[in-house]
Amino acid sequence: MESYIRFDWAMKRLLRNKANYAVLEGLLTTLLEEKVTIQKLLESESNQEDEFDKYNRVDMLAENSKGELVLIEVQNNNEYAYFQRMLFGASKLVTEYINRGQGYDKVRKVYSVNIVYFSLGHGKDFVYHGKTEFVGIHEGDILELSPFQKQTFKVDRVSQLYPEYYILKVNDFNRVAKTPLEEWIYYLNTGNVPEHATAPGLDKVKEQLKLDRMSREELNAYYKHLDNIVILRDN
């Protein structure tokens, strides 16, 4: 079986190159269930302050063809306040990417995609989706947009105006990959691509993220990265 570069390392070193956007677009297209085209990468929090953070996490901020913001974050080590961290990251984007004096109709849609390699919360699934809905406390109905709002904002539901969160608990995946999303989770978990994978972007992983494409110097840095991750988890 071919060996491929781990996704967090690829995010640090390879996927920031426009020629490799198709890998990230494939993951997002599979997860969001709609075609995602990345227009550009934006500044994110990737300038880590210490050695621990450098190996513990990596993030990437993209803008898609609809002008929406997508924050992809990989977290390698346990963080008990990670749910609040997700909230902070999405909220920060909402406020940073609107110009002073602009109306609230210019607030950008934010997707927060979190790939976690630790046990976050308590649940049976390995992929979770969070969104905001307003439910009547007396009638139990979901508050809807007016026809004018639907036409103006080009969305059907209130939840589409708010940040959406995805959590991929890749270490909890322990089954045969049968769907495109499961094929991606399998790669994120093991670093291997299922033999007959059809998920968008995984064909590009096979082409662009092979270990044997790395130089000796790059391989040494990569293996040091893997060793540091093992040490972090042991700690």
Residue, then its C-alpha position, 0 to 999 in steps of 0.5 A: m500500500e502506498s504511503y501518503i503524507r499526513f493531512d496536518w503536515a500537508m496543511k503546513r507545507l503543501l496545501r497552501n500552494k494554489a496548485n494543491y487547492a484541489v485536495l482541500e476543495g475535495l474535502l470541503t466538497t465532500l463534507l459540505e455536500e456542495k461544490v467548493t472552489i477556493q478563491k484564495l487563502l487568507e491570514s489565519e492564526s498559524n504563527q504559533e508562539d511556542e514549540f508545543d503549539k507548533y506541533n499541537r495544531v495547525d489551521m488554514l483560512a480559505e475563502n470560497s467562490k461565494g465569498e464565504l469563509v472556511l476555517i480548517e483546524v487540525q488539533n492533535n492534543n487534548e484541549y478541554a475548552y476546545f468547544q469554546r475555542m471553536l466559538f472564539g475562532a468563528s466569532k473572531l472571523v465574523t468581526e474581522y472580515i467586515n469593514r467599519g461602517q458596513g451594514y450587518d447584511k455584509v456579515r460573512k458566512v463562516y464554516s468552522v471545520n475541526i479535525v480533532y485527534f483526541s476524544l472531544g466530548h461524549g458521543k457515538d458518531f465520528v462526524y458532528h454538525g452544529k448550526t443555529e436555529f431559533v425554536g419557539i418555546h411554546e409552539g415548537d416551530i422553527l423561526e423562518l426568514s421572510p420572503f424578502q429576506k430569502q430573496t435578499f440574502k439568497v438563502d432559505r433558512v436562518s441557520q444559513l446566515y450563522p456560522e456552522y461547525y463541523i467536528l471530525k473525530v477521526n480517531d473514533f473511526n473504526r469501520v470500513a469506508k463505504t461513503p466518500l466522507e468515510e473515505w476522507i475520514y479513513y485517510l485523515n485517521t490512517g494516512n492511507v487512501p482506500e484502494h477504490a476511493t471515489a471521494p473528491g480530492l483523494d485522487k489528488v492526495k494520491e498524486q501530490l501527497k506521496l511520501d516518496r515525492m519528499s526530499r531527504e531533508e523534508l522526510n527528516a523534518y516530517y518524521k520529527h513532526l510525527d515523533n513530536i505528535v507521539i510525545l504530545r499524546d503520551n504527555 
